[in-house]
């Protein structure tokens, strides 16, 4: 595959010079210094590397940089506005939805993708949207609570 010289990440065009066969995850972390997206299993099974590609949650370890094209990549770093956390990020802190926090960015990105499609999801819809995102610490109930709280915060901000 050919070289990739730029990617649209978090609303900005970022320049790089990478082999198009490299995983998006490795390019984000190693070349663009966006380390919020985590390497977990490298096989698309754990969800730690979840990012949005044109608004859809994808496993960045399974997407090659060459297949991104002109699509917009959104990482966990792209949610905050300056020093102000996105309401979903803040909700994860407020309800202490993480212990080791290794899965947190993937969980937040999967939750964010859900809330973009469905602003007021049920707990079952939240659980389904997180299918395949693994939390080794087992904080799933707090993660669901955080996404529900984030949804309420976003709805309040929209009014």
C-alpha positions, -999 to 999 in steps of 0.1 A, spaced: 0 0 0 11 36 -6 23 61 20 -1 82 40 10 118 44 -20 133 62 -49 123 83 -79 143 96 -78 138 133 -100 156 159 -110 182 133 -74 190 122 -53 179 93 -22 163 107 8 156 86 27 123 88 47 100 65 37 65 73 32 32 55 -4 28 46 -3 -8 60 3 3 95 -25 2 120 -43 35 127 -36 28 164 1 27 159 1 59 138 -20 77 164 2 67 193 36 66 178 36 92 150 9 117 161 16 114 199 -21 108 207 -17 83 234 -51 84 249 -61 55 226 -47 24 242 -32 -8 228 -50 -37 244 -51 -70 226 -42 -59 191 -69 -82 177 -100 -59 179 -115 -79 208 -110 -57 239 -121 -23 227 -93 -3 244 -83 12 210 -118 24 201 -119 56 181 -146 71 158 -142 70 121 -167 94 106 -187 90 137 -187 52 139 -169 34 167 -141 13 152 -112 -7 166 -81 13 155 -59 -17 158 -78 -33 130 -79 -3 106 -49 5 84 -39 41 80 -42 36 43 -79 27 46 -88 59 66 -86 81 35 -104 114 40 -125 101 68 -124 120 101 -108 103 130 -120 113 165 -99 102 195 -105 107 232 -83 138 230 -108 153 205 -137 153 230 -125 179 255 -127 216 246 -94 230 259 -92 223 296 -130 216 298 -138 179 297 -166 167 275 -197 159 297 -193 122 291 -156 124 303 -168 144 333 -195 118 341 -169 90 341 -149 110 367 -180 120 387 -193 84 392 -157 70 395 -164 46 365 -128 35 363 -102 18 385 -71 12 364 -86 33 336 -70 13 308 -103 6 291 -117 41 298 -109 59 266 -124 30 246 -155 29 268 -160 67 265 -156 66 227 -181 37 224 -205 56 247 -200 88 227 -208 71 194 -240 57 210 -250 91 223 -245 107 189 -270 82 175 -293 79 204 -292 108 229 -313 91 256 -305 54 255 -318 27 278 -294 8 300 -298 -22 277 -289 -1 247 -259 12 266 -248 -23 275 -252 -34 239 -232 -5 226 -203 -16 249 -204 -52 237 -168 -61 230 -153 -34 253 -137 -52 281 -131 -38 316 -108 -61 335 -116 -43 368 -153 -51 363 -167 -16 368 -195 -21 342 -223 -9 364 -205 24 370 -197 27 333 -233 23 324 -242 49 351 -216 73 337 -229 70 301 -265 75 314 -253 106 334 -234 119 305 -265 116 283 -284 137 309 -257 163 311 -257 166 273 -294 169 272 -293 196 298 -266 215 279 -287 213 247 -316 232 263 
